[in-house]
């Protein structure tokens, strides 16, 4: 598997956080990566480095304004965390995206929008243009509809990878 860097930015090209993952699949529309337990996430906004203890499948849309992170545990995705963002870019073994603060999460089977307050604060702080504000709100609605209608990647596409990634020994990669 190809090792890649993932970098999240705040609006205005401010590096927010980054970590390393492994590319599972890439098309013209998306990239899917596997992030293993023990990875280091450098969070520049908070000035800290965290050790992540979960195995996650992470979907980065290269055409739509969202990402999906699914925590894999006991043969299933235990929770989802979706960012609303400008479409991700993939170039030179690196995925980058601009995080627009709004998040849509599913924990214990219940979906909810979080960080609306952060979106409002950063809308002013970073002077989001009206087009970016409208884009973020529209993409959140489109994501909610996608989840509700079980459209890709919420149609079982990520779950199909679970047997494959669970068979990978992170200490013995080719």
C-alpha positions, 0 to 999 in steps of 0.5 A, a space after each residue: 500500500 502507498 503511504 500518504 500524508 493527510 493535511 487539513 487546513 482552515 480557511 485561508 491556507 492555515 495548516 490545522 492538523 495532519 497525519 499519515 495513512 495508507 491509500 486503499 483506493 483512488 478514483 477521479 471522484 474520491 480517495 479511500 485510506 486506512 489509518 492504523 492505531 498508533 498513528 500520530 496526529 499533529 494538531 497545529 491549532 491546539 499545538 499538540 500531537 495525539 496518538 490515535 488508538 483507532 483503526 479508521 477507514 477514511 473517505 475523501 471526496 475529490 468532487 463534493 464537500 465532505 469527508 467520512 471517517 469510520 472507526 472500525 472495531 469488532 468487524 463493523 464501523 462503530 461511529 462515523 465522523 464527517 467533515 464539511 469542507 472544500 473538496 479534497 485534493 490528491 497530489 504527490 502522495 498527499 490529500 489536502 482539504 479545507 475544513 469548514 468546521 461543520 461536522 455530521 457525526 453518528 455515535 450510537 446509531 444517532 446522527 447529529 450536526 456538531 460544531 455549528 458554533 465553531 462555524 459561526 465563529 470562524 465564519 467571522 474570524 477567517 472572513 468566509 466569503 458568502 459563497 463559502 458559507 452557502 457552499 458549507 450549508 448546502 453540502 451539509 444538507 446534501 450529506 444529510 440527504 446522502 446518509 438518509 438515502 444510503 447513497 455512496 459511500 453510506 451504501 455499505 461501500 466502506 463496510 465492504 473494506 472491513 474484512 480486507 483491512 482487518 486481515 492486514 497486519 500493520 507490522 508486516 506490510 509489503 
